């Protein structure tokens, strides 16, 4: 096997497994462990993996895009697709929560356009402003608390206290990143994470709404595990390794 072929297979395995071990790679490729170490060193220099004791792990990105405004137009076409899928799950005369999320803003626009009769509870200012004008059937309840400019909404203790008193039929939660290998779901801000967790606990059904790219990204604070959600809504079908892993966590894939 040529070196380039080994490199491609090592990266493919990292993508599906998250980590690789020198000893196992040497056995599978029928080369020496020293040869594999050189492969891993070369790939690390290209920024494609991170060496660890006895092997290597996948390189995950943290974009540090803390402000909603920075993310509003990023992957917008994918977000619109996710929103169109999500709106089909919403039944009339139910109570739903739309958390702070640029995907949820697109979902709110879909609800507005369809003129669905339901109650929306949200802590995101842009969603509140969307329903300020015009004729619509939405009963809007806004959650107050500590205003976070970067998040464009209200989070923290006061918001959590209000959310605690509700029981949502359905909720949609955005995320900064998801790790398919350890199941961790992350955000940038601790208070945002605690607020999201309260929403999850108050929901009969709770869906993660995020572009597939988020499986390669990480935030700084873990607020949940994939197994705690009802399902995941992405913009396109996932490859078999990812799809199978998500199903192991018990999530519905939409």
N, C-alpha and C positions, 0 to 999 in steps of 0.2 A: 504494500500500500504506500502510495506517495505521501510525502509530508503534508501537502495541501489537502489531500483527502482526509488524513487524520485530523487536521485542524478543523475541517468542516464538520466532521462527525463529533468531535469533542464539543464544539459550540452547540450543535444540535442537541446533544445529550444534556448540556447545561441548561438549555432552554426548557427542556421538559422535566428535568430532575432537580435543577437548582444547584447541585454540587456534583463533583466527580472525584474519584480517588485514583491516585497514581497506580496502585497495585492492580486495580480492576481494569483500568485502561490498558496497562501493559499486557495483561492476560488476554483481553479481548482483541487487541491489535497485533498480538504476537511479536512484541518488540520489548526492549529492555526498559526498566523503570527510569533509567537515566535518560533514555530517548524521550519518554513522556515528559519528564521534568523540563527538558529543553523545549518541547512543544509548548508547555504551559508558560514557560518564561517568555517565549516569543509572542504568545497571544496576550500575555499581560502587558508587554511593552506596547502593544497596539491598543491597549485599553479595552480588550474584549472579555477579560475575566480578571479575577483577583486570586492570587495564590494564597493558600492556607496550608496548615500543616497536613501533609499527606495527600494533598490534592488541590482543588481550586473550586471557587464558587462564582456564581453568576454576578455580573456587575449590574447593579440596579441604580436608577437615577433618582435624584431629588432635585426638582427644578427650582425649588424655593420661590414659586409663584404665589406669594401670600395673598395678593390682592385679587378680588373677584374681577376687577376691570382688566387685569392682565390675562385672565383666562376666558373672558367673555367671547372673543372671536376665534379662539383656538379650537380646531377641529369642529367648527360650527355645523358642517354638513352631517357629521356623525351624530352630533347631539340632537339634531332635528329628527334623524331616523329613530334614535332611542326614544325620543318624546312621543313620536307617532305610535310606537309599539306600546309604550306605557299607558297612553290615554285609553287604549282598548281594554285595559284591565279595570277601568273605573266605571262603576255602576252609578246610576242616578240615585239621589237622595241618601248618599253615604257621606261619611265624615273622613276626610283624608288630611294627611300632613305632608306639606312640601317643605323639606329642609333647605338650608342655604346651599344652592348648587346651580351652576350655569346650565346644567341639563334640565333641572327643575323649572328654570325660567322658561325654557322652550316648551316644557310640558304644560306650564300655566298658559302659554299662548295657545296651545292646542285646545285646552279646556275652554278658553275664552271663545275661540273660533267655533267650536262645536256647541257652545252655549249649553253646557251640561248643568243640570240642576243638582247641586250638592253643596256641602260645606267644606271650605278649604281653611285649614289652620296653617299659618306660616310664620316664620321669623325673618323672612327675607324681604327687604324694602322694595326691591324691583318687582317682586311678585305682587306686593300690596299695591304699588302704584299702577300696575297693569289693570287692576280691577276698580280703580278710582272712578273711571268714566265709562260712559256707554251703557247700553242695555245688556244685561246678562242675568243669569239665574243663580249666580254664585253667592252664597252667604259667606262672607270673608271674616275670619277672626284672626287678629294679629297678636302675636306673642311679643311682649316687651321684655325689658331687662337691661343688661349692659350693652350699649351700642359699640359694635366693633366695626370700625371704618373699613378695614381690609376685607372683612367678610360681607359687608353691606347688609348687616342684620344684627339681631339681638341674641346674645348667648350668655351663658353663665348662670349663677345661682338663682337670680330672679326669674329668668326664662325657664329654668329647670323646674322651679316650684309651680309655675303655671302649667307646664306640660304634664307634670305629674298627676294633675287632676283630670286629665282627658283619657279617653280610650278611643283610639283611631281604628276605623275599619281597615284602612290601608295607608301606608306611608311610603315615601320615596326618599332615599338617602343618597347623596353624592359622596364621593370619596376622592382623596388625593392619590391613593395608591392601594393596590391589592397584591398580596403575595400568594400565588397559587400553591407554593410549596409548604408554607407553614400556616396558611389561612388567615394571616393578620391583615386587617383593614385599617388604614391610617389616614390621618389628617395632619394639618400643620399646627393647630392650636389646641391646647389642653381643654380650655373651656368649650370650644367648638366640639371637641370629641365627647366631653361629658354630656353636652346638650344632645348630640346625636344618639348617644347611648340611652338617654332617658326616652327619646322618641321611639327607639327600638323596643324598649320594655313596655311602652304604652300602646303598641300596635298589634292588632290581630294578625296582620300580614305586613311584612316590611321588605321592600325590594331595593337592591343596590342598583343605581342607574349610573353607568360609567362607560366610557369608551374602552375598547379592548386594550388600548395602549396603556391603560392604568395598571395592567398586570405587570408592567415593567417599571413602575414608578413606586416610590415610597414617600410618605410624609414623615413627621417626627414624633407623632403620638398615636399609639394603637388604641382605637376606641371600640373595636369589635373583631369578631372572627367570622369567616365566611359561613360557617355552620349555623350562625345565629340568624341568618336572613332566610326569607322565604324563597327568594330567587334573585337572579342577576339578569339585567336587561342591558345588552350591548348592541352595537350597530351592525355587526355581522356575525356569521357563524364562526365559532372557534374551532381550531384544529383538534383532532381526536385526543391527543394527550391532555390538553387543557380541559376539554369538554368532559372527559372521563374523570379527571381530578375534581372538578366542580361538582359533578354528580355524586362523587364519594362523600362530599361535604353535605349532601342532601338538598342542594339548591335546584330549583326549577330554572331552566335556561330559556330565555325569551329572545 
